[in-house]
């Protein structure tokens, strides 16, 4: 392989070979020292490079792909940092990422997998509550809904009791949201609302505290004019300074249990005919997820 050169002071023809004629070429295998008379467009020999450089990682890419190793000894590591500056950036991996071994995350609370490259945030998941008529004083009726499908239909004052268990991927310190999935079967609805009352109690798990005194509040859902339209009515269900039906966000943690009595308090749906009674399909809780579990199954979950 020919000797390789670089052209001093030139922004083009950075590499050349010894079969190219250069004016005023300077060739040296010794270090170039300050004071040497090097002019723009002079050529300096870097020494003989007889290898093909396959032992080096080529930033521009290499045909067939490349493999890099951090060390050669047993148990050695390789670490990547975005910058040596104290203000860190991101290590960005484009395209599909394949992992052939164990992926280890920090055990500390607040770590996990976020969503959205531009504005990363914790993703949302559901705690699903199934409606039954086994709890509460005034129970909904399991009535014909659509075809041969039955669902629980609520008249004003009907209620259902639900239980929710907080999972180990809950992002501690984030607010949760209660929402009701419901619909009606009338073709004559012109608008209106229904009012829900939620009475709730909460306790951390693992013999830490008793269940709290219930908190109670109301929220409304707006009726659709479309028959069988799937409606979701949501309300903020916790806060760091809770009020009304809200639980205290600062108390929420994995393995905590929430008890809810949900009542359809008033039916203010408007109609050009008979007022339909709504069907409630689910009562769920939206929560933000770390997308990973905790290290421990009991408190402290992150020790």
C-alpha positions in Angstrom: 0.0 0.0 0.0 1.3 3.5 -0.9 2.5 6.0 1.7 -0.3 8.3 2.8 0.0 12.1 2.9 -2.0 15.1 4.1 -1.9 18.5 2.4 -1.1 21.3 4.9 -3.6 24.2 4.8 -5.9 22.6 2.2 -9.6 21.9 2.8 -9.7 19.5 -0.2 -7.7 16.5 -1.2 -7.0 15.7 2.5 -5.4 12.3 1.6 -3.3 11.7 -1.4 -0.9 9.0 -2.6 2.8 9.1 -3.7 1.8 8.5 -7.3 0.3 12.0 -7.4 2.6 15.0 -8.2 2.5 17.7 -5.7 4.4 21.0 -5.9 7.0 21.6 -3.1 6.3 18.2 -1.5 7.9 17.6 1.9 8.3 14.0 2.9 9.3 13.0 6.5 8.9 10.1 8.9 10.0 12.3 11.8 7.7 14.6 13.8 7.1 18.0 12.3 8.3 20.6 14.7 7.2 24.2 15.2 9.3 26.4 12.9 9.5 24.0 10.0 8.8 26.0 6.8 5.5 24.4 5.8 3.5 26.3 3.4 -0.1 25.8 2.3 -0.5 23.0 -0.2 2.8 21.4 0.9 2.5 17.6 1.4 3.7 15.8 4.4 4.2 12.0 4.6 2.6 10.4 7.6 4.8 7.3 7.3 4.0 4.0 5.7 0.5 2.6 6.5 0.6 -0.9 5.1 -2.4 -2.1 7.0 -6.1 -1.8 6.1 -7.1 -0.3 9.4 -9.7 -3.0 10.1 -8.5 -3.0 13.7 -10.0 0.5 14.2 -13.6 1.6 14.4 -14.4 3.6 11.3 -16.9 6.4 12.0 -18.1 6.6 8.4 -19.1 2.9 8.5 -17.6 -0.2 7.0 -18.9 -2.7 4.5 -20.1 -5.8 6.4 -20.6 -3.9 9.7 -18.3 -3.5 12.7 -17.8 -5.0 16.1 -16.2 -3.1 19.0 -15.0 -4.4 22.4 -14.4 -2.5 25.6 -11.7 -4.8 27.0 -9.9 -8.1 26.5 -9.9 -9.4 30.1 -12.6 -11.3 32.0 -15.3 -9.0 33.5 -14.1 -5.8 31.9 -16.6 -3.1 30.9 -17.1 -0.4 28.3 -18.9 2.8 29.3 -20.4 5.5 27.1 -21.0 9.1 28.2 -22.7 11.7 26.1 -20.1 14.4 27.1 -17.3 15.0 29.6 -19.1 18.3 30.5 -21.1 18.3 33.7 -24.2 19.1 31.7 -25.0 15.8 30.1 -26.8 15.2 26.8 -28.2 12.0 25.5 -26.7 8.8 24.0 -29.0 8.4 21.0 -29.5 5.0 19.3 -31.2 5.1 16.0 -33.0 2.2 14.3 -33.8 -1.1 16.0 -31.9 -2.1 19.0 -31.2 -5.8 19.7 -30.1 -7.0 23.1 -28.6 -10.5 23.5 -27.9 -10.4 27.2 -29.4 -9.1 30.4 -30.4 -5.4 30.5 -29.8 -4.0 33.9 -31.4 -0.8 35.2 -30.6 1.2 38.4 -32.7 0.0 41.4 -33.4 3.6 42.5 -36.9 5.0 42.3 -37.5 7.3 39.4 -35.6 5.3 36.8 -37.2 3.5 33.8 -38.2 3.8 30.2 -39.9 7.1 29.0 -41.8 7.8 25.8 -41.2 10.5 23.2 -37.7 11.5 22.0 -38.4 15.2 21.9 -40.2 15.6 25.3 -39.6 12.4 27.2 -42.3 11.5 29.7 -43.6 8.4 31.6 -46.2 6.4 29.6 -49.7 5.7 30.8 -51.2 2.4 31.8 -54.6 1.3 33.2 -55.8 -0.4 36.4 -59.0 -2.1 35.3 -62.0 -2.2 37.5 -64.8 -4.6 36.5 -68.4 -3.6 37.3 -70.3 -6.1 39.4 -73.6 -6.0 41.3 -72.2 -7.8 44.3 -71.3 -4.7 46.3 -73.1 -1.6 47.4 -76.6 -1.1 48.7 -78.4 -0.3 45.4 -77.1 -2.7 42.7 -77.2 -2.1 39.0 -79.1 -4.4 36.8 -77.5 -6.8 34.3 -79.7 -5.9 31.3 -79.7 -6.5 27.6 -77.4 -4.0 25.9 -76.7 -4.9 22.3 -77.9 -8.0 20.6 -77.4 -10.9 23.0 -74.8 -8.9 25.0 -75.7 -7.8 28.5 -74.1 -5.1 30.6 -74.8 -3.4 33.9 -77.4 -0.6 33.6 -77.5 2.1 36.3 -80.5 4.1 37.5 -79.9 7.1 39.8 -78.6 5.8 43.1 -77.1 2.6 41.8 -73.6 1.9 42.9 -70.7 -0.6 42.5 -67.7 -1.3 44.8 -64.3 -1.7 43.2 -60.8 -2.5 44.4 -57.5 -1.5 42.8 -54.0 -2.7 43.6 -51.1 -0.3 42.8 -48.5 -2.2 40.7 -44.7 -2.1 41.1 -44.2 -0.1 37.9 -46.1 2.9 39.3 -44.1 6.2 39.1 -44.0 7.3 42.7 -45.1 10.9 43.1 -47.3 11.1 40.0 -51.0 11.8 40.0 -53.6 9.2 39.1 -56.9 9.6 37.2 -60.2 7.9 37.7 -62.3 7.3 34.5 -65.6 5.7 33.7 -66.4 3.9 30.5 -70.1 4.2 29.7 -72.7 4.5 27.0 -76.5 4.4 26.4 -78.7 2.6 23.9 -81.2 5.4 22.9 -81.5 6.9 19.4 -83.4 10.0 20.9 -80.7 11.5 23.2 -80.2 15.2 22.5 -77.5 15.9 25.2 -77.2 16.3 28.9 -74.9 14.7 31.6 -74.8 12.2 34.3 -73.1 12.7 37.7 -70.9 10.2 39.4 -70.0 10.1 43.1 -66.8 8.4 44.2 -66.2 7.5 47.8 -62.6 6.2 48.3 -60.3 4.8 50.9 -56.6 3.9 50.6 -53.9 2.1 52.5 -50.3 1.2 51.9 -49.5 -2.5 52.0 -47.3 -4.7 54.2 -48.9 -3.9 57.5 -47.8 -0.2 57.4 -51.0 1.7 58.0 -54.8 1.2 58.3 -57.2 2.2 55.6 -57.9 5.9 55.6 -61.2 7.6 56.3 -63.1 7.8 53.0 -63.0 10.9 50.9 -66.0 11.7 48.7 -66.6 13.9 45.6 -68.5 14.1 42.4 -67.7 14.5 38.7 -69.8 14.5 35.5 -69.9 12.8 32.2 -71.3 14.3 29.0 -73.8 12.2 27.1 -73.3 11.5 23.4 -76.3 11.8 21.0 -75.1 8.6 19.2 -76.5 5.3 20.3 -73.9 2.9 21.8 -71.2 5.6 21.6 -68.3 4.7 23.9 -67.8 7.6 26.4 -64.9 8.0 28.8 -65.4 10.5 31.6 -62.3 11.2 33.6 -61.3 13.2 36.8 -58.0 13.7 38.6 -58.1 11.2 41.4 -55.0 12.2 43.4 -52.9 15.3 44.2 -50.1 16.4 46.5 -52.6 18.8 48.0 -55.8 16.8 47.6 -59.4 18.1 47.7 -62.8 16.7 47.2 -62.6 13.1 45.9 -58.8 13.1 45.6 -56.4 10.9 47.4 -53.0 12.1 48.6 -50.4 11.4 45.8 -47.6 11.5 48.4 -49.0 8.3 50.1 -49.3 6.2 46.9 -46.8 3.4 46.4 -46.6 -0.2 45.0 -48.8 -2.7 46.8 -51.2 0.0 48.1 -54.9 -0.8 47.7 -57.7 1.7 46.8 -61.3 0.9 47.6 -64.0 2.8 45.7 -67.7 3.0 45.9 -68.9 4.5 42.6 -72.5 5.7 42.4 -74.3 7.1 39.4 -75.9 9.8 41.4 -78.1 11.8 39.0 -79.2 11.2 35.4 -79.6 14.5 33.6 -79.5 13.1 30.0 -81.9 15.0 27.7 -83.9 13.2 25.1 -86.8 13.8 22.6 -88.4 10.7 24.1 -87.8 8.5 27.1 -84.7 9.3 29.2 -82.4 6.3 28.9 -80.5 4.9 31.9 -76.8 4.6 31.1 -74.7 1.4 31.0 -71.3 1.5 32.8 -68.8 -0.9 31.3 -65.6 -0.3 33.3 -64.2 2.0 36.0 -60.5 2.3 35.5 -57.5 4.3 36.9 -54.9 5.8 34.6 -51.4 5.8 36.1 -47.9 6.6 34.8 -45.5 3.7 34.5 -41.7 3.3 34.8 -42.1 0.3 32.5 -39.9 -1.7 34.9 -40.5 -3.4 38.2 -39.1 -2.6 41.7 -36.0 -4.5 43.0 -37.8 -5.7 46.1 -41.3 -7.0 46.6 -41.7 -5.4 50.0 -40.7 -2.0 51.4 -38.2 -0.5 50.8 -39.0 -1.4 47.2 -35.8 0.3 45.9 -33.2 -0.5 48.6 
